[in-house]
């Protein structure tokens, strides 16, 4: 039987058996003090000790956020698959969950730390698709972590910077993630894990979080492998690259003015639900989205992301990176107009905007519709390719790239959409309402093998799988996840090729 009681630095925790008692799950372990009251909009503080045994039998409340979907999981299949809306919410949310197969604390098993997505504003660590049991049964301890979201995780203000010992503000969510990794580093051995063999991975905003952790010196040494799924990568001029402290002040200031708050320092006693409701109203009235995100504050992020990565300041470790073919089709986003493409090009490329518009034939409606059917997905793909090429330019280990093109049964119109890989990687197909076939379960088994192999060694390959070769100068290829999986070159449409060259200073 796997471990059921573990002594951590803060006290003893007790979990529950899972997987026919071959796995234990510990739900809701605190890794920091509750960030409430005077700790709202401050760096996370160490968790307090407790007496006796802490029963970790239930997941903790989810972070404060706007509800994603209406009761019943929303009207779309994707919403029903991923979001359960009736869990309690609380600012007291800094908890993690551990799945371990270890029978003793001496096994030194590899560790996978998963960071959930949700646009930095929604989501939680135990969505329907996430479950660590399949990883644990393959000998990998799984940890899922929570972090502050939206206005609670990314509020930036000069008054907050003034009271911080590092003059930092706006990156509390990333600090939460670092605090979780530090707690794991100090305590995972007690769960049978190896603190020197940790993989961080995440999807969407979770992938961006992995990117942010790779882009901050605060997390150095806390992980040895990294996986970025449909988020992250290397993209000069993107929002996570150029979100300056001044821009963060401006965005936070607009919300504070709408909420009638002169300074967040004076709003630490305001009701959390009231602040979230005001934010939802604010976004609806003003049309703002994506306002609260990591910024270049000089401490958590000393440099813009692209500059940091192109200088080779990120850890020289093993990386896996990839995206899906039809990322945003799930959301039904229409292709942008020429005017929208032109405005985006000018904001992104500056004096090279005209060169971009010519290269992509943006004035031709038919070509425009084809190339920009999924502009966000194109940006993700170009970011993946640029990351892989930058690894080679730096003389680092080549990365492993994947491109998920398989369209699962049910809701085929969404294609290989954003988040489609979740149920496959975590082997949670049975939690979905899709009419999966034997092929899907075989593919899920294969992908879970790839991911857990990577967590063990930094190489996704193992016995019985299609060989997944790294992205090299001679063979700049990705694993095409389809039926069957195979190596191949990802087509570089003009807008993707241009952005890769622009990011890598080749234009």
Beta strands, then each sheet from edge to edge (+ up, - down):
strand 1: 5-7
strand 2: 12-14
strand 3: 16-18
strand 4: 23-30
strand 5: 53-55
strand 6: 95-100
strand 7: 109-115
strand 8: 140-145
strand 9: 193-203
strand 10: 225-229
strand 11: 318-324
strand 12: 400-404
strand 13: 478-481
strand 14: 486-488
sheet 1: 1+ 2- 5-
sheet 2: 3+ 4- 6+ 8- 7- 9- 10- 11- 12- 13- 14+
end
